[in-house]
Amino acid sequence: MPDIKEMLKQKVAERVKQVDRFDILFITDGASRMYNLRGITAMEDFARFYDSSGKTAKISLVTMDSTRACQLKPDFSKFSIVWFDNVANRELSRIVDEQRLRITEDVLPGWKEDLDDFEKEIAAASKKYEEAVAAAEVAAGGPDHTETDEEQAAAKALKEIVKERDEYLADVAEYRAISSTRFIYALDEFIWEGPIGSGRSNTVNYVKTVEDLIVSCDALVVPNTQMAKLIGTFRFVGNKDIAVVPTFMSERFYPVNKIFKRAGSNSSSIRKPKILFKGPVIPTALQNYIFYYHDKADITISTGGVLQERVYKLLCEGKIKNIVHWSHPNLSDRALLHTQAVERDVPFDFVILTMPDDPADCIYCVADADTDALEAVACGAVAIAQIDDINYDDGVHICKETGLTFGHSITVEKFVALITKWSSCVSWDNAHEKQRKLLDTRMVGSDAIMGSYYGVMCGKLVSAERADTIKKMLADGDTAAEAIEAGEAAK
């Protein structure tokens, strides 16, 4: 059996010294609700960001939908990266499994024989454990007995062999990924739960198809740590390597370079603020606010939940406005872009992002984190989110980072005070400036976002080795410029 760890170490060392070449096959059906943010436009930005000079990486990009990929059955070994963007296609999953095995055999002949040896050892160790258990039961006169030393030793031996087998498979997969083709799946939504009765809910068959494709890939890319944590906690795809590329905005779609100011006008406060209430449900207290204060604010709602009769009447009478919510059952993925454009083009002062009183009722929205907040800030609004009842980690939600939050216990009076406070032009400018500064780090062209994409495509081992190389060069007295030039791809 070859020493796969030593072979992998040598392969990583070779790769670190090379200028990376990413020949990317991007397979997408445009099915994600964040497609215009994280889809093909983001990949095009990635290619331009790193390939402009050619010093860091050489990049080519080919894109097609999953149906076309099944028809053409391209040779995946001709690409260094095959990226699946929220694809659910059973036939494609089968093709990936077949080609992955073929490519692995090409770059590492004989690996199956080594795997067979592991399986034989596991079978033998399992038999020894069963014999030890049987002997202990005979001695004890039944299955209820204290575990014997022989049982413990046999169980430990079995676990060690299984662990070695799993490590071997992981090393083989990484060797294939570095040597030939790395398969990556990007998942933008928490597909295991969508708002009930909405266009974001999925069938069991859909979820299983996506899971199978994810398992076939080398890495899973998600938009935030909350979603990564949930997938890991529930073990939907086993011990899959999960990378986080934060949700980001693009100046292609949003007016992120426009200057938004409220101070300096003839008034010290926003007299009749334009407010968008957006969420899968609108809490009772906020619906009461809408009813009692609709004449003191320009109110628009966007929800998939049930409205009070009196609030619905205001909507029918044209006293408040409506935008179709992304969870609406009849809203197609392509029509979603129109809805996002409407939100973008209406100059809201505040976007109030709501959730069910019990976050457990909508894990999908919890996993979505701050996507809607980022969109609101990019469009020139101050985002205020109902997330006090969710224990988000630091850095997960832009509203938590800027202190613009509230919880399910809010009353009409407290909400009136909240809007009054931030309707001061000076306060509004300060709030939006704080959120806008954080948005700068969440733009598609930022080093953090592009570097995250780069790291996923290189893989953890190569990225870590490059980072260590730079640290050593700096420690040896090389200038920062020399170190970065020597390993620029480790960003």
C-alpha positions in Angstrom: 0.0 0.0 0.0 1.6 3.3 -1.0 2.1 6.0 1.6 -0.8 8.3 0.5 0.0 10.9 3.1 3.6 11.3 1.8 2.4 11.4 -1.8 -0.2 14.1 -0.9 2.4 16.1 1.0 4.7 16.1 -2.1 1.8 17.0 -4.3 0.9 20.0 -2.1 4.5 21.2 -2.1 4.5 21.1 -5.9 1.3 23.0 -6.2 2.3 25.7 -3.7 5.2 26.7 -6.0 3.1 26.9 -9.1 1.0 29.7 -10.6 -2.5 28.3 -10.2 -4.6 27.5 -13.2 -8.3 27.3 -12.8 -10.2 25.9 -15.7 -13.7 26.3 -14.3 -16.8 24.5 -15.5 -19.7 26.4 -13.9 -23.0 24.4 -13.9 -26.1 26.3 -12.9 -29.8 26.4 -13.4 -30.2 29.8 -11.8 -32.4 28.2 -9.2 -31.2 30.0 -6.1 -33.0 33.1 -4.8 -29.6 34.7 -4.4 -28.5 33.8 -8.0 -28.0 37.3 -9.2 -25.7 37.9 -6.2 -23.7 34.6 -6.0 -24.3 33.0 -9.4 -22.5 33.5 -12.7 -21.8 37.2 -12.2 -19.8 36.4 -9.1 -17.8 33.8 -10.9 -17.2 36.3 -13.7 -16.0 38.8 -11.2 -13.7 36.2 -9.7 -12.1 35.5 -13.1 -11.5 39.2 -13.7 -10.2 39.8 -10.2 -7.4 37.3 -10.4 -6.8 36.9 -14.1 -6.3 40.6 -15.0 -2.5 40.3 -14.5 -2.1 36.6 -14.9 0.5 36.6 -12.1 -1.7 35.1 -9.4 -3.7 32.7 -11.5 -4.7 31.8 -15.0 -8.4 31.4 -15.3 -10.9 30.1 -17.9 -14.6 29.9 -17.4 -17.2 27.7 -19.2 -20.8 27.7 -18.1 -23.9 25.5 -18.9 -27.1 24.3 -17.2 -27.5 20.9 -15.7 -29.6 19.6 -18.6 -27.0 20.5 -21.1 -24.3 18.9 -18.9 -26.2 15.7 -18.9 -26.6 15.8 -22.7 -23.0 16.6 -23.5 -21.4 14.6 -20.7 -18.2 16.7 -20.8 -15.0 15.1 -19.6 -14.7 16.7 -16.2 -10.9 15.8 -16.1 -10.4 18.6 -18.7 -11.3 21.1 -15.9 -9.5 21.8 -12.7 -12.7 23.0 -11.0 -16.3 21.8 -11.6 -18.6 24.1 -9.7 -22.3 23.2 -9.1 -24.4 26.2 -8.3 -27.5 25.0 -6.4 -28.1 22.3 -8.9 -30.6 19.4 -8.4 -30.3 16.9 -11.2 -30.4 13.1 -10.5 -28.8 12.2 -13.8 -26.0 14.7 -13.2 -25.3 13.1 -9.8 -24.8 9.7 -11.4 -22.5 11.2 -14.0 -20.4 12.9 -11.3 -20.0 9.7 -9.4 -18.9 7.8 -12.5 -16.4 10.4 -13.6 -15.0 11.0 -10.1 -14.2 7.3 -9.8 -12.6 7.3 -13.3 -10.5 10.3 -12.6 -9.3 9.0 -9.3 -8.2 5.7 -10.9 -6.3 7.8 -13.6 -4.4 9.8 -11.0 -4.0 7.1 -8.4 -4.0 3.6 -10.0 -4.6 0.8 -7.5 -6.4 2.8 -4.9 -9.4 0.5 -5.0 -7.2 -2.5 -4.1 -5.9 -0.6 -1.1 -9.5 0.2 -0.1 -10.4 -3.5 -0.4 -7.6 -4.3 2.0 -9.1 -1.9 4.5 -12.5 -3.4 4.1 -11.1 -6.9 4.8 -9.3 -5.6 7.9 -12.6 -4.0 9.1 -14.5 -7.2 8.4 -11.9 -9.2 10.4 -12.0 -6.6 13.3 -15.8 -6.7 13.3 -15.8 -10.4 13.6 -13.3 -10.3 16.5 -15.5 -7.8 18.3 -18.7 -9.9 17.7 -16.8 -12.9 19.1 -15.7 -10.9 22.2 -19.3 -9.8 22.8 -20.6 -13.3 22.4 -18.1 -14.8 24.8 -18.9 -12.1 27.4 -22.6 -12.8 27.1 -22.0 -16.6 27.5 -19.9 -15.9 30.6 -22.5 -13.5 32.0 -25.4 -15.7 31.1 -27.1 -13.1 29.0 -26.7 -9.8 27.1 -26.7 -7.6 30.3 -23.2 -7.5 31.5 -20.3 -5.2 32.2 -18.1 -4.6 29.1 -15.0 -6.8 29.4 -11.5 -5.8 28.6 -11.6 -8.0 25.5 -14.7 -6.2 24.2 -13.1 -2.8 24.8 -9.9 -3.8 23.0 -11.8 -5.2 20.1 -14.0 -2.2 19.8 -11.0 0.1 20.0 -9.2 -1.8 17.2 -12.3 -1.7 15.0 -12.7 2.1 15.5 -9.0 2.7 14.7 -9.2 0.7 11.4 -12.4 2.5 10.4 -10.7 5.8 11.1 -7.7 4.9 9.1 -10.0 3.9 6.2 -11.9 7.2 6.3 -8.6 9.2 6.4 -7.3 7.2 3.5 -10.4 8.0 1.4 -10.1 11.7 2.4 -6.5 11.7 1.3 -7.2 10.0 -1.9 -10.0 12.5 -2.7 -7.7 15.4 -2.0 -4.9 13.9 -4.0 -7.3 13.6 -7.0 -8.6 17.2 -6.4 -5.1 18.7 -6.5 -3.8 16.5 -9.3 -6.8 16.8 -11.6 -10.4 18.0 -10.8 -11.9 19.5 -7.7 -15.7 19.2 -7.4 -17.4 22.0 -5.5 -21.1 22.4 -4.6 -22.4 25.9 -3.7 -25.6 25.9 -1.7 -27.2 29.3 -1.0 -30.4 28.2 0.8 -31.3 25.9 3.7 -33.1 23.5 1.5 -34.0 21.1 4.3 -36.7 23.6 5.4 -38.5 26.3 3.5 -41.4 28.5 4.8 -44.4 26.2 4.7 -46.6 26.6 1.6 -44.1 28.9 -0.1 -42.0 28.8 -3.2 -38.9 28.1 -1.2 -40.1 24.7 0.3 -38.7 21.6 -1.4 -39.8 18.0 -1.9 -38.0 15.1 -0.3 -36.8 13.9 -3.7 -35.3 17.4 -4.4 -33.5 17.5 -1.1 -32.1 13.9 -1.6 -30.9 14.8 -5.1 -29.0 17.8 -3.8 -27.6 15.8 -0.8 -26.2 13.1 -3.2 -24.5 15.8 -5.4 -23.0 17.4 -2.3 -21.7 14.1 -1.1 -20.1 13.5 -4.5 -18.2 16.8 -4.2 -15.0 17.7 -2.4 -16.3 20.8 -0.7 -19.6 22.5 0.1 -19.8 26.3 0.0 -22.4 28.1 2.0 -23.1 31.8 2.6 -22.7 32.1 6.4 -21.4 30.3 9.5 -25.0 29.8 10.9 -25.9 27.7 7.9 -22.7 25.8 8.1 -23.3 25.1 11.8 -26.8 23.8 11.2 -25.8 21.5 8.4 -23.0 20.2 10.5 -25.2 19.8 13.6 -27.9 17.9 11.8 -25.3 15.9 9.7 -27.3 16.2 6.5 -24.3 15.4 4.4 -22.0 13.6 6.8 -18.6 15.0 7.6 -18.4 17.1 4.4 -15.8 19.8 4.2 -17.8 23.1 4.5 -16.4 26.4 3.5 -18.1 29.8 4.2 -18.0 32.5 1.5 -20.1 35.3 3.1 -23.2 36.6 1.3 -22.1 39.6 -0.7 -23.4 42.5 -2.9 -22.5 43.5 -6.4 -22.5 47.0 -7.9 -23.8 45.4 -11.0 -27.3 45.4 -9.5 -27.2 47.7 -6.4 -26.5 51.4 -6.2 -23.7 50.8 -3.6 -21.7 53.8 -4.7 -24.5 56.3 -4.3 -24.2 58.7 -1.3 -27.3 58.5 0.9 -27.7 61.4 3.4 -30.7 62.7 5.3 -29.1 65.5 7.3 -28.6 69.0 5.6 -32.2 69.2 4.5 -34.8 71.7 5.7 -35.9 69.4 8.5 -34.0 67.8 11.4 -36.0 64.6 11.1 -37.7 62.4 8.5 -41.3 63.6 8.7 -43.1 60.7 7.1 -40.6 57.8 6.8 -40.9 55.3 4.0 -40.9 51.9 5.8 -40.8 48.4 4.3 -41.9 45.6 6.6 -40.4 42.4 5.2 -40.5 38.8 6.5 -42.2 35.4 6.3 -44.7 36.8 9.0 -45.4 40.2 10.4 -45.7 40.1 14.2 -49.0 41.2 15.8 -47.3 44.3 17.4 -46.0 45.5 14.1 -49.4 44.9 12.4 -51.0 47.0 15.1 -48.4 49.7 14.4 -49.3 49.6 10.7 -53.0 50.0 11.5 -52.7 52.8 14.0 -49.8 54.7 12.4 -50.2 54.2 8.6 -51.1 57.9 8.2 -47.8 58.9 9.9 -45.5 56.8 7.7 -45.4 55.6 4.1 -45.7 51.9 4.7 -45.1 49.0 2.3 -45.3 45.3 3.4 -43.7 42.2 1.9 -44.7 39.0 3.5 -45.8 35.4 3.0 -47.8 35.4 6.2 -51.4 36.2 7.1 -52.4 39.8 7.7 -55.1 41.0 10.1 -58.4 41.8 8.4 -58.0 45.5 9.2 -54.5 45.6 7.8 -55.6 43.8 4.7 -58.4 46.3 4.2 -55.8 49.1 4.3 -53.9 47.3 1.6 -57.1 47.0 -0.5 -57.9 50.6 -0.1 -54.4 51.6 -1.2 -53.5 53.2 2.1 -50.5 50.9 2.4 -48.5 49.3 -0.4 -47.4 45.7 -1.1 -44.4 44.0 -2.7 -44.5 40.3 -3.4 -42.4 38.5 -0.9 -39.7 36.0 -2.0 -41.5 33.2 -0.2 -44.7 33.6 -2.3 -45.7 30.2 -3.7 -46.3 31.6 -7.2 -43.1 33.6 -7.4 -40.7 31.8 -9.8 -37.0 32.2 -9.5 -36.8 34.4 -12.6 -39.7 36.6 -11.4 -37.8 37.1 -8.1 -35.3 39.3 -9.9 -38.2 41.7 -10.7 -39.2 41.8 -7.1 -35.7 42.6 -6.0 -35.5 45.4 -8.5 -38.7 46.9 -7.2 -37.3 46.9 -3.6 -34.0 48.4 -5.0 -35.7 51.2 -6.9 -38.1 52.4 -4.1 -36.1 54.7 -1.8 -37.1 53.3 1.6 -35.8 55.0 4.8 -36.1 51.8 6.9 -36.5 48.1 6.1 -37.9 46.2 9.1 -36.9 42.5 8.9 -39.2 40.3 10.8 -39.3 36.6 11.9 -41.8 34.3 13.7 -41.8 34.9 17.5 -40.2 31.4 17.9 -37.2 31.2 15.6 -37.5 27.4 15.6 -40.6 27.9 13.4 -38.5 29.1 10.6 -35.0 27.6 10.6 -34.7 28.5 6.9 -34.8 32.2 7.8 -32.4 31.8 10.7 -30.0 30.1 8.3 -30.5 32.9 5.8 -28.9 35.3 8.3 -28.5 38.9 6.9 -29.1 38.6 3.2 -32.2 40.8 3.2 -30.4 43.3 5.5 -27.4 43.6 3.1 -29.8 44.2 0.2 -31.6 46.9 2.2 -28.4 48.7 3.1 -27.1 48.5 -0.4 -30.3 50.1 -1.6 -29.9 53.1 0.8 -32.1 52.1 3.7 -31.3 51.5 7.4 -32.0 47.8 8.2 -33.5 46.9 11.6 -33.9 43.1 12.3 -36.0 41.1 14.7 -33.1 38.9 15.8 -32.7 39.5 19.6 -34.1 36.0 20.2 -31.5 34.4 17.9 -28.0 33.7 19.3 -26.1 34.7 16.2 -22.3 34.6 16.5 -20.3 37.8 16.1 -19.9 38.8 12.5 -22.9 36.8 11.2 -25.5 39.5 11.0 -24.9 43.2 10.0 -27.8 44.4 12.2 -26.3 42.8 15.3 -23.0 44.3 14.5 -24.5 47.8 14.4 -27.0 47.4 17.2 -30.1 47.8 15.1 -32.2 44.9 16.4 -35.4 44.1 18.4 -37.1 41.0 19.8 -40.5 39.3 19.8 -41.5 41.2 23.0 -41.5 44.5 21.3 -44.7 46.6 21.7 -46.4 49.2 19.6 -45.1 51.9 21.9 -41.5 50.6 21.8 -41.6 50.3 18.1 -42.9 53.9 17.7 -40.0 55.0 20.0 -37.6 53.0 17.8 -38.7 54.6 14.6 -38.8 58.1 16.2 -35.3 57.7 17.4 -33.8 56.7 14.1 -35.9 59.2 12.1 -33.7 62.0 13.4 -31.6 62.9 10.3 -28.4 62.8 12.2 -29.2 59.5 13.8 -30.3 58.0 10.5 -27.0 59.1 8.8 -24.9 57.6 11.7 -26.8 54.3 11.5 -26.6 54.0 7.7 -22.9 55.0 7.8 -22.1 52.2 10.2 -24.0 49.6 8.2 -22.5 51.0 4.9 -18.9 50.6 6.3 -19.6 46.9 7.1 -21.1 46.5 3.6 -17.8 47.5 2.1 -16.3 44.2 3.4 -19.2 42.3 1.9 -18.8 43.5 -1.7 -18.0 40.8 -4.4 -14.7 42.5 -5.3 -13.4 42.7 -1.7 -10.3 40.8 -0.8 -12.2 38.8 1.8 -14.8 37.5 -0.7 -12.4 36.9 -3.6 -9.9 35.3 -1.2 -12.5 32.9 0.1 -13.4 31.8 -3.4 -9.7 31.3 -4.2 -9.1 29.3 -1.0 -12.0 27.0 -1.8 -10.7 26.3 -5.3 -7.2 25.6 -4.0 -8.3 23.5 -1.1 -7.4 23.7 2.6 -4.0 22.0 2.3 -2.6 24.2 -0.4 -4.0 27.4 1.1 -2.6 26.5 4.6 0.8 25.6 3.1 1.0 28.9 1.2 0.0 30.8 4.4 2.8 29.0 6.3 5.3 29.8 3.5 4.5 33.6 3.8 4.8 33.5 7.6 8.2 31.8 7.4 9.5 34.3 4.8 8.4 37.2 7.0 10.0 35.6 10.1 13.2 35.2 8.1 13.3 38.9 7.4 11.9 39.1 3.9 9.7 42.2 3.2 6.0 41.8 3.2 6.0 42.6 -0.5 8.4 39.8 -1.3 6.5 37.4 0.8 3.2 38.2 -0.8 4.6 38.1 -4.3 6.0 34.7 -3.5 2.7 33.3 -2.4 0.0 35.8 -3.4 -2.5 33.1 -3.9 -2.7 32.5 -0.1 -5.0 35.4 0.4 
